[in-house]
Amino acid sequence: MTKIEIIFTFHALEKIKERKIKLPQIEMTILNPEELYFDKENGTYVAIRQFSSRWIVVIYIEIPHAHKKIFKVVTTYFAKKKDKLIKSKLRRDAWRKLK
């Protein structure tokens, strides 16, 4: 099994604390998203997963490594209008759906 490491930018850590997002939810969202997109404008992945009635969006990059998968979380937030966000990004061709 491939080893996995999740690291965070300073900005992401600030937002996690500010928004009271739990680290296990971020990990689950990255490793098993309900929806996954590639943000063509920023070169990042956008993982989305629902927890209870809330949708968590995790923006991250994958860092190449020979022996493990490294995910660097750029930011994360709760999406109040998930469908509107996705439609907007897809309509202007900013995101490409992966899952």
C-alpha positions in Angstrom: 0.0 0.0 0.0 1.2 3.5 -0.9 2.1 5.7 2.1 0.2 8.9 2.3 1.2 12.2 3.8 -1.0 15.3 4.1 0.7 18.7 4.7 -0.8 22.1 5.1 0.0 25.6 4.1 0.0 28.3 6.8 -3.1 29.7 5.1 -4.9 26.3 5.2 -4.1 25.9 8.9 -5.5 29.3 9.7 -8.7 28.6 7.8 -9.1 25.1 9.4 -9.0 26.7 12.8 -11.2 29.7 11.9 -13.8 27.5 10.2 -13.6 24.7 12.8 -13.0 22.0 10.2 -11.8 18.7 11.6 -8.6 17.2 10.2 -10.2 13.7 9.8 -12.8 15.3 7.5 -10.1 16.8 5.4 -8.3 13.5 5.1 -11.5 11.7 4.2 -12.4 14.3 1.6 -9.0 14.0 -0.1 -8.8 10.3 0.0 -12.4 9.5 -0.8 -14.2 12.5 -2.3 -17.7 12.4 -3.5 -16.7 14.8 -6.3 -13.3 15.6 -7.6 -12.3 18.4 -10.0 -9.1 19.8 -11.5 -8.9 23.6 -11.3 -7.3 24.5 -14.6 -6.7 28.1 -13.6 -4.7 27.3 -10.5 -3.3 23.8 -11.1 -5.0 22.4 -8.0 -7.4 19.6 -7.2 -10.8 20.4 -5.7 -12.2 17.5 -3.5 -15.8 17.8 -2.3 -17.5 15.6 0.3 -20.6 15.9 2.4 -20.6 15.5 6.2 -24.1 15.6 7.7 -25.7 18.6 6.0 -22.5 20.4 5.2 -20.2 20.2 2.1 -16.5 20.5 2.7 -14.3 21.7 -0.2 -10.6 20.9 0.0 -8.2 22.6 -2.4 -4.9 20.8 -2.7 -1.9 20.0 -4.9 -0.1 16.6 -5.2 3.6 16.8 -4.7 5.5 14.2 -6.7 7.5 11.7 -4.6 8.9 8.3 -5.5 7.7 6.4 -2.4 4.6 8.1 -1.1 1.7 10.3 -2.1 2.0 13.8 -0.7 -1.0 16.1 -0.6 -0.5 19.7 0.2 -3.7 21.4 1.4 -3.9 25.0 0.1 -7.3 25.9 1.7 -10.6 24.4 2.8 -14.0 25.7 3.4 -17.7 24.8 3.8 -19.7 25.3 0.5 -23.1 26.8 1.2 -24.1 26.7 -2.4 -22.1 23.7 -3.7 -24.1 23.2 -6.9 -24.0 26.8 -7.8 -20.2 26.9 -7.3 -19.6 23.8 -9.5 -21.9 25.0 -12.3 -20.2 28.4 -12.4 -16.7 26.8 -12.5 -17.7 24.3 -15.2 -19.6 26.8 -17.3 -16.6 29.0 -17.6 -14.3 26.0 -18.2 -12.2 26.7 -15.0 -12.7 23.2 -13.6 -12.6 19.7 -15.2 -14.6 17.0 -13.5 -12.5 13.9 -12.6 -15.0 12.1 -10.4 
